[in-house]
Amino acid sequence: MTPIFAVYKKVPLVLQIVIGLIIGIILAVYCPEPFSFVKGFGELFVKALKSVAPLLVLVLVTSAIAAHQKGSRNQLWKLIIIYFVSTFLAAVTAVAASFIFPTTVNLKTAGPESAAAVSSIADVLSNILVSAVDNPVNALINANYISILVWASALGFMFRNAADTTKRVLEDLASVVTNIVRIVICLAPLGVMGLVYDSIVSQGGIEGLAKYLLVIEVLVAVMAISALIINPFLVFLITRRNPFPLVFNCLVNSAYYAFFTRSSAANIPVNMQLCDKMKVPRSMSSISIPLGATVNMAGAAITVSVLTLTAVASLNGGTLPLDIWTAILLCFMASICACGAGGIAGGSLMLIPLACSLFGIGNDIAMQMVGIGMVIGVVQDSCETALNSSSDALFTIALSKRQQMKEEARIQAVKAASETNF
């Protein structure tokens, strides 16, 4: 290993992307002509993402469903419901914020069909049904995410009755594809440099790049609302106690580390340690924390919702010609599909094409939004992971406290009854 490569590996990915972002801006502003080849880095990066994303969705969803254990405890189902409600409310907040503060970016359209966004629930459902019955091979080739999701779910349920060795093969396959995605993500600094360069040079100059700041503001604001309003409200409903001491405890002891690791899976040991300090039984936390790292994805639902509606608004002159039922459908779709984003830095961005397909937006446009997501990912993905991972610990501890309070109340009731008898 060369000394330069060894130093490069030690630099955190977030810092690498920041450096690529700065270099791209400098080259585009001060010497755009001699470095026009830099634009190709962004195109290659988007092409690599476009190639691996369909396979990633297929194997991750198939493996996750196949590995699901039957006969889960009632406590686990309560936690899953809490995770989903949190994610859905986050998606609703993101959609509402996008309607109140619609954001737009410059997108390259290949033709009228790429820019056509449907505006009614009937058109959306029609697109879903037609796309769902596509040939699986054709779906992978053409990145038909609706069909991929249907086939992955069907295969996953069928594999649940397979031998353990077969399920292990699926897990290994998912791990292999995930590692390939990680390799692609490692190229993000070069890709971001090329995308920023192209944004400044050919998409309206520095003013065009400045539009990304509005997208970041909406994303971060919605994530802050989720962390400081929605989650405390849910914790209050669970514990019937002041939720903010627990909320801030999780933000300080979990969100801080997740912000820099940018991976819910990497933050599992931190959350486990926090749960131990809060006296959560290991029998509960050893299941709930890894589960949350996979399915508790409020931040991912926010990212998918905001960036999808940004694409719709960009293709419709800054407006969102959607009815309330279409918006609700997006919230459900973002919430359900966000469960597949766990464990991968930037994994939520891979779900944007799936959400965009609900509105008839082609894969070329959708992958441009993925590229934009990578540009703003320095802030977006860190905040998203901090919200997701800290919520894993937050809801686990809250539910454990509820059980402890019930147990204490039962013991006190037994004592009171015994004293009354005497």
Order of alpha helices (4+ residues) and beta strands (2+ residues): alpha-alpha-alpha-alpha-alpha-alpha-alpha-alpha-alpha-alpha-alpha-alpha-alpha-alpha-alpha-alpha-alpha-alpha-alpha-alpha
